[in-house]
């Protein structure tokens, strides 16, 4: 259980700061859905659907390679320099290429009137890429306080600049018509100012990491770099396919949504994107888990009980995300207030589907350690490609008929397929004794509890009845799990002493 305890500590520090920073960022959603129209929010979502693609291309798996090779004695002194030099050089080249191609990219994602959004986005990704190795260095050296400070400070800057540009500036100009702000401020440039705020935050991040960023030397180990590239190229395919699965549905919705005008299509994208954010709880936990788990899994790989530790991690992970599914799905009447535009409530029906989809994604991330440890990353790439094909095919045929509901089901089928493929293939190459029957039973139970709650809500529209029944069903599941897993929970630090 010491391995689980160590992972919990890493997840708390590194993942906890990720949760806080992402939560702060997500807290912008109520504000943005209030100050932006549905079409504007859709346009904003389209811009941020393309940035993850750029991030995958710009970073090309170097962070994972850093953790993989830092433990090799022959490369211990050169990996930081080699990774830094590689990313710095490629970042300047890629940023220039994206800026030059901003017009066709803007047209491709249905925002042809604003190619400058792509230019700003490329610069943002450039700064974020330069921060990748410094942040990885902090995690590897076990410096969680600095890591957390940087992540949270960046988000706070983003929020502060956003509110200043979107709300404070118009108020200042209204009260003081002669303000200098009138020389450059355009009240109709709302989405552009959101991107500018993000750029300021990315620059702030690199400034805060300046000491770590400048710690490298211009020394390049060609042999190491070739090994890293061979290792990361399949991960690039994994990352690219993963982004297709995660964000490309917004772009396809902007292309093919059954709406008469481009503005109406953007509104459909806005509805889907806003409701997608309600899967925040599971998404945040998965991100936090990944931050702590990746370096942890590599360190445990050479241990005698590695497979048993991985199986236990999976069990606690699935239990946690099952509880999170119920916390969101059973209390949608409360969570919907997170969206401040009632016109977007029509999309609430996608939330349970997306919650399950993200649950599958989290399980897949747990399972994927087998191909990273065994250096069979190409198999992982093909699994992700299979998921991407499902995403593209389902959306191509069904978005014109069912709009964003097709996007939700495509995400569900994509991540479910990837999860199953990774489990089946992983058990052949790197056996881990997962208690899969029990874990599958937990997932089925929470889905059944959701349907029970939906039946109750169909009989009574009372808010009180909905909340009380949700609490009872959630409590019943937690009590059931505690009874079944009593011995496991008793071994846990802190909480174990309360379970007798």
Secondary structure, 3 states (H helix, E strand, C coil): CHHHHHHHHHHHHHHHHHHHHHHHHHCHHHHHHHHCCHHHHHHHHHHHHHHHHHHHHHHCCHHHHHHHHCCCHHHCCCHHHHHHHHHHHHHHHHHHHHHHCHHHHHHHCCCCCCHHHHHHHHHHHHHHHHCHHHHHHHHHCCCHHHHHHHHHHHHHHHHHHHHHHHHHHHHHHHHCCCCHHHHCCCCCCHHHHHHHHHHHHHHHHHHHCHHHHCCCCCCCCHHHHHHHHHHHHHHHHHHHHHHHHHHHHHHHHHHHCCCCCHHHHHHHHHHHHHHHHHHHHHHHHHHHHHHHHHHHHHHHCCCCCHHHHHHHHHHHHHHHHHHHHHHHHCCHHHHHHHCCCHHHHHHHHHHHHHHHHHHHHHHHHHHCHHHHHCCCHHHHHHHHHHHHHHHHHHHHHHHHHHCHHHHHHHHHHHHHHHHHHHHHHHHHHCCCCCCHHHHHHHHHHHHHHHHHHHHHHHHCCCHHHHHHHHHHHHHHHHHHHHHHCHHHHHCCCCHHHHCC
